Amino acid sequence: MKKALFAIVASAACVGPALAHHSFAMFDQTKTVTWTGVATRFVAQANHAELHFVPLGPDGKAMRGPDGKPITWGVEMAGAAAVAQQGITVQSFQAGTVFSVRMNPL
């Protein structure tokens, strides 16, 4: 009986961190930003697919840091299987693909 009770309590304790991890509270839901950029790579991971890109400035050129190197950003999405169901795959965002993304910033 004690083992069963411990298992229930332990399971309940794990729910909070899991829900917090998938919370959108860290993102500013009152602000939406649109970026246009050039894909550098798409990482299809089980936990969160990632799209890495170099944002384009108003002049249409790659944004660069003070050191003159292109700035690289990343967008984290749902898992690879979930985005694949929506038609988003590695082939969708091959290096060099120009795209726009709307997001809520941190």
C-alpha positions, -999 to 999 in steps of 0.1 A, spaced: 0 0 0 28 24 9 45 17 -25 13 25 -44 8 57 -24 44 67 -30 40 60 -68 9 82 -69 26 110 -50 57 108 -71 37 108 -103 17 139 -91 50 156 -83 62 152 -119 31 167 -134 39 203 -123 74 205 -139 61 189 -171 33 214 -173 56 243 -165 80 231 -193 52 233 -218 39 266 -205 38 297 -228 41 320 -198 77 330 -207 65 344 -240 50 379 -243 15 370 -256 7 407 -260 34 412 -286 38 395 -320 70 399 -341 74 390 -377 109 381 -390 119 373 -425 151 353 -427 172 328 -446 172 292 -432 206 279 -422 194 245 -408 163 227 -397 168 202 -368 141 176 -366 143 165 -330 117 144 -311 112 169 -283 112 202 -303 120 208 -339 143 238 -344 146 262 -373 178 282 -373 180 313 -396 197 346 -403 172 374 -401 170 399 -430 171 436 -424 148 462 -440 173 464 -469 168 426 -476 204 418 -465 215 395 -437 216 412 -403 251 413 -389 266 418 -355 293 443 -345 319 417 -355 305 417 -391 293 381 -388 257 372 -396 234 370 -366 218 336 -362 184 331 -345 164 300 -337 128 291 -335 117 262 -313 86 243 -325 66 212 -315 83 178 -319 94 166 -354 65 141 -357 39 168 -349 53 194 -373 57 167 -400 19 160 -397 15 197 -407 38 192 -437 69 208 -421 100 187 -428 137 191 -433 130 195 -470 106 224 -463 134 245 -449 166 236 -467 196 259 -462 190 291 -482 152 290 -480 138 325 -474 107 325 -452 88 347 -427 78 336 -392 54 353 -367 62 346 -330 58 359 -295 92 369 -281 105 360 -247 
